[in-house]
Amino acid sequence: MTHKAKLSHLLILFSIILINKIALSYDNAHFYRARLFPGEARFERNYLSSFDITFAGGKTNKGYACGSCEEVCLLNICGYHNMQFLGKNVPDKDLSKETDALLNMLEQIPAQGNFGKLRFSGEFKILELVLSYYQNLTRGFFIHFHLPIRKLDIDSTCYKDMCPTDETCPNTCCPIDGMANTYWKAFLNMFGQILQEHNLNIGNTCQKGVGDLSLVLGYTVNYEDTEVLDFIDATIRGGIMFPTSKLRNIDCAFSIPLGYDGHTGLFGMFDLDLGIYDWATIGANVSATWFNSRRRKMRLKTAWEQSGFIKLYKDFVRRKKGNIYNATGYFKFDHFIGGASFLLGYSYSTKHKDELDCIPACVDCEIANSDCMLRQWKMHTLHLFFEYDFTKDNMKYGPRLNIFYNHVLSGERIFKTGMAGFGVGLDITWD
């Protein structure tokens, strides 16, 4: 088969995959940190092996709110936490208990201003190690193994009452009578006891371990028989992402899963690189991920008024995780000085809304599905990447070093966590 025929077949296959919306992004796109640069088209050479290790980290105390592009405190990407209605419609409340009776009295008060709302803040930190292994076969086919290892921390968590009642800050935001304020003060004093009775922690959290393992089969073409461009490189790949990571701890309000929270993913990716002027490359990458549904236990929203991360009731539901879609474009100064290359890129990532099937849960399924934490998120990312390739002609071993920074430009319902790091790579030719 000629290179032109191979390229034509590749583009046809890519179109079919897009139509069926079964395509990827490995374990890479997450709401809590900037997406790492997804890479370029694979080099076509029989039996070429490539090993890559990438280390990155970042921290932030800011995020982008749900439904807007405004910066907010880290833990308020779903708005202020409405504690006035925390106990509304929670099943099996015992009004003979002081805590349940207090929650019941609070929900009877008409909602006004910021009464009963708390603003939470904290700092998010991430360390991430990514292990990657490519093995070319013959005729453009290759396999790829991808495994991230992460440590996610949220610390320095605290909250502020958004409805102050002292003389220094008059209670203009909450025109509530004195009895209502008495109930609210009682709630603040008993907040810890209420959380303890429902086995819920709002303190610091730490999750560490492996992410989700991806196994990939790909096909690549490096086409150089062109008069206008230096080359056309195209790669298509697809595979399965296994849920090898820890699940989110539902008893820690601010816990974050290390991967995709127990959901298996089917995926694929398409890369296209165009070489120009002997020193520049223009590239693009598109991808999407389809997840299965899974039955699991979750904290559920029980009232329309509830907002934020904190929910008392938990039950088993079937969760359909929303698909993830990514698009990347980049310009690369390729080996412009010796083995030095510099890349400037942009990515757009979005995850669609999760959907819950609450039957036979004891809550209103429509209310549970209105939870902001299930809603779509969006992210715009800037990629800066510098690499030095030490490979020389006729060398069997080709080492590479790189440094990079990924900056969150804006988004919705995400943490504003930039990721800086470095990587080492090794290419080995066996022929």
N, C-alpha and C positions, 0 to 999 in steps of 0.2 A: 504494500500500500504506500502511495506517495505521501509526502508531507502535506500537500494541498488536500488530498482526500482525507487524511487523518484529521486535519484542522476542521474540515467541513462536518465530519461525523461528530467531532467534539462539540461544535456549536449547536448542532441539532439536539444532541443529548442534553446539553445545558438548557435549551429552550423547553424541552419536555419536563425537566426537573422543576423549572420555575413555574410552569403551568400547574403542576401537582402540588406545589408549595411544600415539598419535602426536601429541604435543603438546610445549611448550618452556620455555627460559629464555635464549635468546641466549647469547653468550659472556660469562657473568656468574658462574655458580656454580662455584667452585674450592675445593679443599681448603686452599689456602695463604693465603687471606685472606677476611675477612668479605664476604658477598654484598652488593652494592650494592642500594639500594632499587629495585625493578623498575618503579616508576611507576604512574600511575593510568589510568583509562579515557580514551580519546581523545575530544576535543571534536569534535562533529559540526557542521561548517560547510564548505560547498563551497569547495574550492580553498585552504583555510587551509594555510599553510606554517609549519613550526616547525624552527628550528635550535637545537641544544643542544651545548654543550661542557662536559664535566665533567672536573675534575682532582682526583685523590685520591692519598693515599700512606699508608704505614704501615710499622711494623717490629715485630719480636718476636724473642725467644729462647726462647719457650715453645710447647708444643703439647699436644694431648690424645692419649693413647695409644690404640693399637688394642685394642678390646675393653673399654675402661674410659673413665671420664670424669675420670681423674686427670691433672693437669698434669705434664709431663715436659720434659726438655731438647728443644729444637727437633728435632734429628735422631734422636730416639729414639721417634718416634710408632709405630714398628714394633718396639719393644723394643731391648734391647742387641744389638750386632752380634756374632754368634757366630763368632769367627775360628778356633776350634779345628777346625771342620769346613768351613772356607772352601774347601779343595781336594777335599772328598769327592765322588766320582763325576764329577769334572770330566774329560771325555774327553781322550785323547791326552796324559796326563801322562808325563813322561820321568823315571823314578826315578834315572837317572844324573846328573841335575841336582840340585844341592844344595837348591834351593828346593822343587822337587817332592818330593824325598825327605823334607824337613822337614815339609811339609804332610801327607804320607802317615803319618809317625810320629805327628803330633799327633792325627790322626783315629782312631788305634788306642787312644788313652787313653780310659778310661771317662769319660763326662760327669759332672761333679760341681760343684754350686754355680755360682759365677760364673767358674770357671776358663775361660780362653780368650775372655772376653767384654770388649768395649770399649764405653764410653759416649761417644758423640759429641755435641758441642755446637757451636753456631754462632749467627749472627744473620741473620735474613731481612729484607730490605728490598724494598719495592715502590713504584714510581711508575706511575701509570696515567692516561692521557688517553683519554676516550671521546668519539667524534664521532657525532652522531645527527641524522638529517634525516627529518622527516615531511612528506608531501605528501598532503593530502586531495584526493580526486577528487569525485565526485558521489554522492548517495544513500547516504551513510555509508561509502563505501569509501575506503581510503587505502593508501599504500605507505610503507615505512619502511626506511631504511638505517642500520646500526649497525656501528661499527668501533672496537674498543679498540686502544690502543697502550700497550705495557708495557715496563718495565725491572725485571727480577727479579734480585736479588743474594742470594747466601749467602756470608758472609765470617766471619772470625774462627773458622774451623773448627779444632777440636782434639779429641783424644780422651783418655780416662782409662782405665787398666787397672782393671777392677773386681775383680781378684784380686791385691791387693798382697801382696808377699812379704817386705818389709823388716821390721826389728825394731820400727820405730815403729808400724806397723800390722800386727799378727800375721796370719798366713795362716789365719785361722779359717774364712774363707768357702770355701776351696779345699783340702780335706784331701788333697792330691796328693803323691806321693813326690818326692824331689829330682830324679830324672831327668826327670819330667814338667815340673817347673819349669825345668829346663835347656832343654828343647825350647821351652818358651814364651818364655823370654828370648831364645833364638836367633831365634824367629819375630819378636819385636818389633824386633830388630836388623835383620832382613832384610825387614821389612814393605814398606818402600819399593821394594826390588828386586823383590819378588813382584808388586806392583801395576804396576811399570814393564814387567815381562815380559808382563803381560796388558793393557797399554795402558790402564790405569785410573787416573784422577786422583781423589783425595779432598780436594783443596784447594778454594779459593774458586771460585765460579762466577758468571757474569753472562750473562743472556740479555736482549736488547732487540730490539724490533721490533713489528710489527703483530700483533694477535690474529686471531681468525677473523671474517671478514666475514659479516654476516647481511643477507639480503634478505627483506622481509616484505610480505605482503598482508594487510590487515585490514579489518574491518567494525565500525562503531560506531553506537550508538543513544543519544541523549540524550532521555529520556522525562520530560515535565513535567506531563502530564495526570493528576495524582494529587492526592487530597484529604488524604491522611495524610502523605506525604513531600513534600519540596521537589522532588526529582527522582530518577530511576533512570537511571544511566549504565551501559551494558554494552558491552564491546569484546571481540571475538575476532580473533585474528591467527595466522597460520601462514606458514611459509616454509622456507628452506634456509640452512644455515650452511656456508660454504665453508672448507676447511682452508687458509687463507692464512698461517698462522703457522708459525714455525720448529718443527721437531721437537725433542724432548728429545735432548740429547747423551748417548748411551749410554756414552761413554767418560769421562764425568764423573759420579761416583756420585751427587752431590747436585743434578744438573741438573734444572730444572723446565721443562716446555713452556710456551710463551707462549699457547697456546690448548688445543685438545683433541687434540694430538699427531697431527695428520694425518688425523683421522676427520671425515667429512662428517656433518652432523646434519640431520634433519628435525624441525621443531618447530612449536609453537603455544602460545598463551597466552589465558587468559580473565580479564577484569577486571570487577568489579561494584562500583559506588559508589552509596551511598544518602545523599541529602542530608536533613538534619533541622535544625529550629530556625533556618534561614536562615544559620547560621554554622558548622555542623559537618557532616563527612562521615565515614561509616563505609564502609570499603572492604575488598575481599578480592581476592586474585590466586592462581590455581593454574596450574601449568605443568609440563611434562616435556619431555625431549629423547630422541630415539631416534638412535643412531649406527650407522653401517655397520661391517662388519668390514674389516680391512686386513692385508695381509701386510707384515711389516717385521722388521728385525733388533732383538733385545732381549737384555739380560743376563738369564739364567735361573737360577733356583734349582735346584740339583742334588742336594740332600740335605734330608731332613726337618728336620734340626737347624739348618740355616742360618737366619739372621734378619737384618733390617736392610737397608740400601740397597746394601751392597757384595757383588757377585757377580762371579766371574771369567769364567764361560763365557757366550758369546753365540752366537746362531744365529737363523735366520729362523723365524718362527712366524706364524700367522694370529691376530690379536687382535680379539676382539669386545668393544668398549668398553661398559661398563654404562650403562643409562639413568639420567638425572638427573631427579629430581622435586623440585618446590618448592611451598610454600604460604606465603602472606603475609596477614596481617591488620593493619589500621591504623585509627587514629582521627586525623582532621585538624580542627584549628581553622582554618576556611577564611575568609580575609580578615576576621579578627576585629578588626583595627585597620587601617583603610585597606587597603593591598594586602598586609599581612603575614599569612602562614599558617604554622602549626606542625603538624608531623606526628610521631606516635609509632607505631611499627610493630614487628612481630615476624615473622621468617621462619624456616621450617624447610626445610633442604635436605638431600638425600641422593643419593649416587651408588651404584648397585648394583655388584656385583662384576664385574670384567673376567674374560673367559674366553679361554684360549689353546688353540689347536690346534697341537700341537708336531710333528705328522707332516710331514716326515720328520726332525725334529730328533733329535739323539743323546742325549736326556735323557728321563727318566720324566715324562710329561705331567701325571700326577696330582701329583707333587712340584712341578713348575713352577707349577701352578695354586694351590698352597698358599701362595704368596708373599704376605706381608701387604700388600705394595705394590699388589696387585691387588684387595684386599678392599674392601668397602663403607666409605664414610665418611659421617658425619652432622655437621650443623652447626646450631646455634641462634643466631640473630642478632637483636640489638636495633637498630632504626633510629631515629635522631633527625634531623629534617629541618626547616629553616627557610627560607622563601622570601619574597621581596618582589616583587610583581607591579606594575610601573609602568603597566600598561595602563589607559587611560581610555576611556569610551564614545566610539564613532565614530573611534577612532584606527586608522590603517592598520598602524602598527608597535607591537608590544607587547613591550618588553624585560622580562626577569626576571633576578633574582640569587638565588642560594641558597647556603647552607652546610649541611654535614651531618656526621654521625658514625655509623659502623656498628660495633657492638661484638659480638665473639664471646662469647656467654654460656657455651657448653659444646659438647661434641661428641665424636667419635671419629675417630681417625686424621686430624687436621687441625692446621694451624698456628693459633695464637691471635693473629691479626693484625687489629687494629682498623684501620678505614679512615676517615680524616678528609679533608675536601676542600671544594671549592666548585664552583659551576657558573654559567654564563651562558646565557641562552636568548633567543630572539627569535621572536615570532609575527608573521606577515605576512598580512593579509587582502587578497584581490585583487578582491573583488566590491564 
